[in-house]
């Protein structure tokens, strides 16, 4: 029992350490990719040099690294854990202990969906930190300091800045209803959902901490962009595991060529070199990133928008329909982002491929070192 516990702890330490190492080395690529996705418009595309110029210093490339490492550790643990459980179910009763490519595809899609549910709050914090690092805060006194906000608004909607001109216009329109109320302006300010369109949400840099996000946007904001996130990670997980399984099978068949006697099972062929397995994982990660990139852009752009909870409440009360075609509504893609979905494409492919190679390679090295001690 003690030996099994030590073996499990060794694998857990190796897994967390490999994810942390790969995340740290490839995180600058992710920061540049996210800023290109969020900062680009339909007629404007940011280059990598422009992104670096906005960051101002190299330390900005690592903004949100802690949230990213936590999210990837829990998310990838869920991804590989769910996949191993499903693959063990597929292999149960089979003599060759083999998982078919189609089975790896289905198991990977389920594992990716589980990863999206767990890692979404951490990704929101990471994206907010990355975007905040590129926002140049103005040194002049902000409008929020010159506008008096009622205590109720300050408590419910952290960072909210009312537009007094629009509010006065709304007051004028409603003042014809009755003249008995002594302070109609103050009464309206006590009900933020009556002020739709009359306020300006704060910058992303002002709503980056968990307490600020929950206060202004509600608990549901932690899973904003969940539709596109689930589709992205499902596509990524399915293609990653199926292509990795296909390459693994091809390398085993290649290794078995010329063996005498001919092997009857994979156990007789023997394990593959860790370098080859790592290269196959890196290639599979790059292909999976290319297939799921458009959903990654949609998720990052939705998470970089501050949406006060009273606006979300109004949308529910008015039964607001999601814009776009049926596929866009189902996958969480906004129609205004159709021309932006492939921004940062090569950066994500490079980051995912190199990170997958690093995770698998360092995992094998760490397990070999820890188990042999």
Number of C-alpha atoms within 10 A of each C-alpha: 6 7 8 9 9 13 15 12 13 17 18 15 15 23 21 19 17 24 24 19 16 21 25 16 13 19 21 20 20 21 28 24 23 26 29 23 25 22 17 17 15 10 7 9 15 17 16 16 10 13 19 17 12 15 22 13 11 11 10 20 21 20 22 23 20 16 19 22 22 18 23 22 20 16 23 22 19 21 26 18 15 20 25 16 12 19 20 14 11 17 15 12 9 9 8 11 14 16 19 14 19 16 18 25 23 21 25 29 27 20 29 29 26 21 27 26 17 19 23 23 21 22 26 28 24 26 27 23 24 27 22 23 24 22 13 11 11 7 6 6 8 10 11 15 9 9 12 12 17 11 11 13 18 15 13 18 23 21 21 20 21 22 16 14 11 15 20 13 12 16 16 13 10 14 14 8 8 8 10 8 9 8 9 15 17 11 11 16 18 15 12 20 17 15 18 13 13 19 16 14 20 19 16 20 19 15 24 21 13 15 13 15 25 19 19 25 22 18 15 12 22 20 19 22 22 21 20 26 29 25 22 27 29 27 24 27 31 26 26 30 27 24 23 23 23 19 20 17 17 12 15 16 13 10 14 19 11 9 10 7 8 11 15 10 13 15 10 12 16 12 11 12 8 15 13 15 19 23 20 23 29 27 22 27 29 23 18 26 28 18 17 23 23 21 24 25 26 28 29 23 22 19 25 25 16 20 18 25 22 20 17 17 12 14 13 11 9 9 9 10 9 15 13 15 11 10 9 16 16 13 19 24 27 18 14 11 17 14 11 21 18 19 24 27 20 16 20 25 22 20 24 27 24 21 25 26 25 23 23 24 20 21 23 19 13 19 17 14 12 15 11 7 5
